[in-house]
Amino acid sequence: MTATIRPVDAPEAEQDAEIPPPSTAREGRTGGRGRRGRGLAFGAALLALVIVLVGHGGLPDLPGHLSSLAETLLPWTALAIPALAAPALLRRSRTATAALILPVAAWLTVFAGTLADKSAPGGDLTVVSHNVNQDNPDPSGTARSLIASGADIVALQELSPDTAPAYERALAAAYPHHFQEGTVGLWSTRPLRDARAVPIMPWTRALRATADTPEGPLAVYVAHLPSVRVGPAGFTSGSRDDVAGVLAGYLRAERVPRVLVMGDFNGSTDDRGLRPLTAGMASAQSTSGEGFGLTWPASLPLVRIDQILLKGARATGSWTLPATASDHLPVAARVDLGPGPATPAGARPAG
């Protein structure tokens, strides 16, 4: 053991002072590195959240279509803010707490307009789209609920050989004009012509018809894009994206200037995989709705995958209807077929 030598005239406090053992010094340095590491991780998480919110459109296509998945769940990034706030408050770090202003500001920049009511007076007709669920135990009750909406045009998806006749019977009196092919159908108070299946898949999951209105012809498309899943391989949206591109080709070739597209897209209008389809179209919910208009699952909606898109016309209102026996909520919009911009100033266009 090495003795500690002190001058005889050293103050008593100095004589009693102990040199910290080497292990204590190492612990102090390790604690400092740990705090710095946590701070760096916190800063990186904040930066990543802000980038995803504000610049998600410029992110690269990640393996497994994970960029599409992130864009589908974009509104739920709000949950990350309290998750980041908790450790900042526990650490009593004023700097970290103040830094949370950045993601809050970014989220509000992206979504404040979405939360506002963008509806306007007027509209020439009301349209409704609903994935009725092929296993719907109450087709007649679902049909009555849709009739009660007062819609002029109703688009249905996931019809089955067992349920389609029930919808035809229940909707016939209110909607004398009807066309159904495969798993999709269209009912209208306005005359329909040029109705035909649109071959986007080996079996019929899309159709097109022209609705004659006092304001002129309206091309109406009903579509149900392939399902997606989240699994070990990522977000399995490749088939859906391919079919969206095929449908987009038919829309580009459409010669009627007013176009209405309704259906279950199995994706949000923020999803990059649907950009070929949403480009040049205006989302009724984005331009005239209030809030996110989430539709699936009906019991606790997490995403809006049921869409109403317009070109050459504009929506003056958009909303979800009460739940039916389906696992999707119906979506509705008021449509103005007169001249006017498809996307009002300040509103977010589809995609």
C-alpha angles and dihedrals in degrees: 000000000000117000121228111233119205130179111259091236095052114125115265093243090053091048090052095047115114126213108234111252114252091249092059092051091050090051090052092051091046091050091051091051090049092053091048090048092051090047092052091048090049092049092048091051091051092048092048091050093050092047092050091049101044102025105029091121090063096048116113121253103269123211114273092026088278091152089061090049091051091051091048090055095038097120090056092063083091087079090063091064097067088040088059093041094059098066091041091055093043090053089047088225110163091190093053092045092050090049089062087075088078099064091039090054091045093051092048091047090056101037110023090093090050092056093052123090106253099175120129134193122267135038135166100224144003120234130193132194125191137174095213095191117244089241094052106148094202112042093158093053091047090051092050090052091052092048089052089060089071091230119170093203126031124191119194131192132191096037113166133198088255098050104031094079090052091054091046092054095044096047100038098092095048096039114037093176115070142160126179130175128169111327098339132074142179128209123186144175087209122072116269126210139167089034114172143147117266110221102223093137137020089265125042114272099142138051140178133208138164115239114205111220133172087252093054139272121330121198107220123197125188117193141171111195122205119281124258131214137196112224145130090302091055126242107353097209099128096104092046092050092050092051091046087057091052092050090047088058091058091048092052089053093049111121099192106094096217113064131180121188120188134172152080107310095175088226143063124257088248090063111109090212090069097047095105087058100039096043110110092011129103120224111229091214095048095047103036110011134093118236127346098309092218114197112176134101093017094212092057111002114215104164139021106236097149109085144187114198129183139195124181090011135061136226118236095188140009131188145147122256126226117284120274128191088286127097089236129067116234116246125215138188140182111228129205109204095187125100116292143107116299091218118042118221113277095018124118113244122222112284 
